[in-house]
């Protein structure tokens, strides 16, 4: 069998390959994204019982289709991380052989969260493969968290082939953590660490190893400036579960979201609080986010937002002040600025509120970003409250989507939202169930 080397150019955004360098990727349209990679092409020699095709070697042993009704359902015994918020996001805990990809901004707390999981597993052996940090740095973090780390084993290695061999030899680990997948390389390719080919190949090697050994595997992934997982999109297809750790680095709270899960529901969230001893789960986030609310201040309104299938109460704050310039400002933190402009225009047209000479500032308390349209009504009422300098009732919770005609449109999971609000002591609920128009909702506040 003869082996020859050839060079191809691979798009770092979508993995498109071409034999020559081009400025713009014809597949995804990204400019200057092609990097040269060296691959080995093996010439295949035919043998008895096999045939040659354009795709390579064709075996005569072809598997027959199986009737789905006769396939037995696999039952999995999940492994708990002993952190209920993390288990909730996974759908009940780790499945043997499950591969989880967790991504987030630098410094958001990914390594801290996974060290916390190792701490909670206590008597179970956990392997931490550190490609970015030294074992000494991990020990410093563990000591800061009050973790003796007697069950934590550290392997400082960047070669995916060596890691795979190590896991195949020793299969008594309860969990394997790789920090991070972008730092690994394989001898099968010649590209640098973090390139499309290396990330894809290393992820495939470790995924196959996890499936063979039935050991849950967590891969930490870098993110791009747009907030998506760095590397080829196929990386997210290879793994079983994709998690995102989000939050403002200037605030204490973090939200763990799932966007893909082969063993449980998607769009689930877990809430954590970052402190000097690590990441602690928040079992009642609604109470935590409303802890510092000033009930008698104007411009404050409580809304119920669905994060996955979980209702959470947030405080929407608005400040309306007379503009010092000819062009009024509309500024939002944690809320879409374009959506805010639409809501202000609707308030002016449908409720006869003059906001053309006022600056409007909207903030979601706690530093979180809300994309649920159900908070439209709360934003509108908070703005009206600040403009009129009249408080919204201390026991009033609001949710509903606002249309351009001034109507309040129904939203999903209304029963769960109302139930959560009443659980937190809010007796007056303004929602599409009892209010039809935005003008009616504004009138209800001070009737």
N, C-alpha and C positions, 0 to 999 in steps of 0.2 A: 504494500500500500504506500503510495507516494504522497507526500505532504508538501504543499507549497503555500507561501505566505502572500496574502493580498491585502491591499489597503482600501477601506471604504470610508465614506464621510457620513456621520450619523447626526441627525438633528437632535439637539439636547432637549427639545421641547416635546416632540412627538415620536421620536425614534425612527423617522423616515431615513432610509439609506439611499445613497447615490454613489456612483463610482467617481464623480468629479465634484469639486467644491463649487457651491452656488451661493449667491448672496442671500436669497430669500427662499425659504422652504416652500416647495410647491404643495405640500400637504396641509400645513397649518398657517403658512403665511408669515412666520417669524423671521426677522432679519438677523444675519450674522450668528446663526445658532448651530452651524455645522462644525463638527470636530472630527479630525481624522482618527480612525481606529484601525488597528491591525488585527485581522482575523485569519484563521487557518482554514483552508478549504481542503477537504479530504476527497481524493478520487476513489470512487467505489468500484471494486472489482466484483463481477458477478460470480456466484457460486451455484452449485447444483441445488435445485429446489427453490431458488429465488430468482426474481426478475428485476430488471433495471428500468426505472422510469425517470422522468424529469425531477421528481421530488426525492429520488434516492432509492433505498432498498424496500422492496415490497415482499412481505412474507406471505406464504401460501396458507398460513394458519390464521384464518379470519374468524373473529368472534361473532357468534350469532346474536341477534337482538333478543332481549329478555322481556317478557310480558310484565309490565309495571305492577299489575295486581298481585303477581306472585313474588315480588321482591319484598323481603322482610325489612321492617323498619328498624333502624339502629337506635338503640336507647343509650343515652350518654349519662354518665355519672359526673356531674359538674364538680369542679374544685373551687371552693369558696376562697376569695382573697381576704376574708374576714373584715372587709370594708364594704358596708352595705350599699353605699353610693356607687362604688365601682362595680359591684356585682349587679346592681340595678341596670347600669348602662350595658353590661355584657349580656344581660338577659337571664341572670341567675348564677353567674360564675364562669370560670374557665371550662371549656370542653377539652378533653385529652387530645393533644395534637393540634389545637387551635393556634393560628398565627394571627396576632393582633398588631396592627400598625398604629402607633400613636404619634401625632404631629402637633406642632404648636410653635409659636414665636420663640426666639432665643430668650432664655431667662424666665419663661412663663412658669416653670416648675415641673417639667416632664420627668427629669431625673429624680427630683425630690419625691414626686408621687410614686414612682416605681420603687424607690428605696423604702418608702413608707409601706408599700405592699409587701416587700421582703421582710420588713420588721414584723408585720402582722401575721405572716405565715409561721413565725416562731420556730417550731420544731421541724419544719420541712426544709429541705435543702434547696437553695436558690443559687443559680449561677448567673453572675453579672459579667458580661463581656464588655470591657471598656476599650473603645477605640479612640475616644476623644480625651478622656481623663486618665490620670494615673491612679493606681490603687491607693496611693496616699491621699489623693483628693477625695476619693470616695469614702475613705475612712474618716476624714475630717467632717464630711457631711453627715455620716452616720453618728459620729460623736455629738455633733450639734443637735441631732434629733434624739439623743439619749438612747441610741441603739448600739448594743454590744456587738452585733453582727456575727454571732457565733454560728448561725445557720447560712451565712452568706459567703459564697466562694467567688473570687474575682479572677478573671482570666484576661490578661492584657494581650490581645491578639487582633490583628487586622486581616488575616488570611482566612477567607471563608472555608477553604478546603481543610485547613488545620482545625478550625472550629467544628466542622462537620465530623471529622474523624474523632475528635475528643468527645463529642456527644454520643457517637455510636459506641464508643468503648465504655462509657459510664452513663447508664440510663436511669439512675436513681434520683435525678433532680425533679422537684415538683414544678419548677418554673425556670425558664431561661430568658434573660433580658439582654438585648443587644443595643448598645449605645455608641454609635448609631449606624444604620445601614449604609449611609453615605461615606463612611470611613473604611468600609471593607473592600477588599479586592480578591480576585481569584486568579490563579495561574493559567486558567483556560483562556484568558483574554489579556491583552497588553495595554489596555487603556488605563488612565489614571483613576484613582478613587473618586467616586462621585459622578463619573461619566455615565451616560445612559446605559451602555453595555455592561459596565461593572455593577451598577445598582441592580439591574434586571437579573444578571447571572447570579450574583450573591444572594439575592432574595429567593431565587428559585432553588439554590443549593440548600439554604437553611429551611425553606418551606418543606422540601422533600425529606429532610432530616427530621423535622418535627412530626411529620406524618408517620414516618417509620418508627420512631421511638415513643409516640403518643405523649410527648412532653409539650405543654403549652409554651409558646414562644412569643415574646413581645419585642417588636422592632421599633426603635425610636427613629423618626424621620424628620429631616429638615423641611422647612417651608420656604416658598418663594416670597417675593415682596407682595405678591397678590394674595398670599395666605393659603395657597394650595400646596400639596405635598411636592417637594422638589424631586426631580427625576422623571422617568417615563410614567405615563398613565397606567401602563401595564402593571406597575408595582401595586397599585390599589386593586387590580383584578386578581393578582396572585394570592393576596392574603384573605383571611376569612372575615376579619373585622377591621374597620377603619375608625379611629377615634381622633377627635380634635380637642385639645385643651385650649380654651379661650379665656380672655379676660384682660383687663388693663393692668399692666405691670405696676402702675402707680397705686392700684387698689389691692385689697387683700383677697378678694374673692375670685375663684376660678370656676368655670363651667366646663364639664367634660361631656362632649356630644359624640354620638355615633352616627355616621353617615352610611355605613354598610355593616351588616351583620348576618352571616349565614346561619347562625345558631340562635337568633333572637330578633326582637323587633328593632327597627331603626328609629332614629329621631329621639331616642331616649337621652336624658341628661342626668348628670350628677353634679352636685355643688360642693365645692371645697373651699376652705379658708387657709390662706398661707400665713403662717406665723413663724416665730423663731425656732420652733421645734419641728417644723415640717408642714405637711399638708394634713389638715383635719377635716373630716367630712361634716357637712352641714345637713342635718336631718330635717330641719324645718326652715328652709330658706326664706319663705314668706315672712316669718316673724323677724328674721335677721335683717332683711332689707327694709323693713318698716320701723326698726328699732329707734332710729334717730329722727323720725318724722315729727315736725311741729304741726300739731293738729289744727291750731288756730291761725296759721299763716295762710295768706291768700296766694294763689298760684300753685297750689299743691293738690293733686288728685291721684287716687289709688286706682290702678287697673289690674286686671287679671290676664296674664299672658300664658299661652300654652308653649312650654318647652318640651317638644315631643308629645308624650301623653300625660305630662305632668303640669298642673296649673300652679303658677307662681305669682305672687302679688308683688308689684313694683310701684314705686312712687314716681309719678311724672311731675316734674317741676317746670314752671314757666315764669318768665319775668318779662313784663311789658313796660317799657319806658319810652318817653318821648325822645324822638331822634334829634340829634344836634346837627344833622346834615340833611340835604335834600333827598337822599336816597336811603330809606330805612333798611336796617340789617335784619336778616333772618338767619339765626345761628342755631344749630342743633348738635347735641352731644349724646350719642347713643341712639339717635333716631335719624331717619333718612331726611336730608335737607330738602330734597325735591318734594318729598311727600309733605313736609311742613309747609312749603309755599302753597301747595294745592289746598291744604286744610285752612290756611289763613284766608285764601281767596274765597273759599266756601263760606267761612264765617262772615266775611264782609258782605257777600251777596245774599245769603239766605237768612242771616240773623241781624243784618243791619248794624254790624259793629264796625266802627271806623278804626282800622289799623294801619292806614296808609301813612300816618305821621308818627308811627311808633316802631321802635326796634323790638323784635321778638326773639327771646332766647328760650330754648327748650332743652331740658336735661333729664336723662334717666338716672335717678339716684343710684349710686353704687358702682358706676362706671361700666355698665353692661350695654350691649347693643341689642335693640329690639327691632325685629322685622315683621312681627305679627300685626296685621292690619286691625286687629281687634282693639288696639290701643288708640286708634284714631279719635274716638269719642272722648277719651280721657285727656288727650292732648288739646282738643278743642275746648273742653271745659276748664282745663288748667289755664289756658290763654285768656278765656273770658273772665275767670276768677281774678287773674292778675290785673286785667284791664279795668274791671269794676272795683277792684280792691275789696272783694267780698270772698269769704272763705267757703270752700266746699265743705259739706257736713263731715264731721270727724268719723262717722260711721257709714260713709257713702263709698261704694266701690262701683267702678264704671267700666264697661267694655262694649264694643260695637264698632263696626266699620262704617265710615262716613262716605256717602256718594256725592258726586258733584251737584246733584239736585237737592241736596240737604237731607236726604233720607238716611236712616240708620239701618244698615243691612245686617242680616243675621250672620253669625260666625260659628265655626265648628266648636264642639264640646261645650256648649252653653251650660248644660246641667253641671258638668264638673267644675266649670269656672264659678258658677254661683254657689255651689256647695263649698268650695274652698274659701270663698269670700266670707260666707256665713260662719265657717269654722274659725276664721280669724277674728270674728266679732263684728263684721260689717253687716248691719241689718237693713240698710237702704241700698238696694241694687238698681242701678240704672243700666238697662240693657235693651236690645232689640225686642225682647219679650214684652216690655211694658212701655216702650217709648218708640215712636215711629219716625220723628223728625229731629234734626239737630236743634231747630228753634224751640221745640217742645222740651228738649233736654236742658237747654240753657235756662228756660223759664222755670223748670222744676227746681233748679238750684236755690232760687231765692223766693219761691212761692210760699 
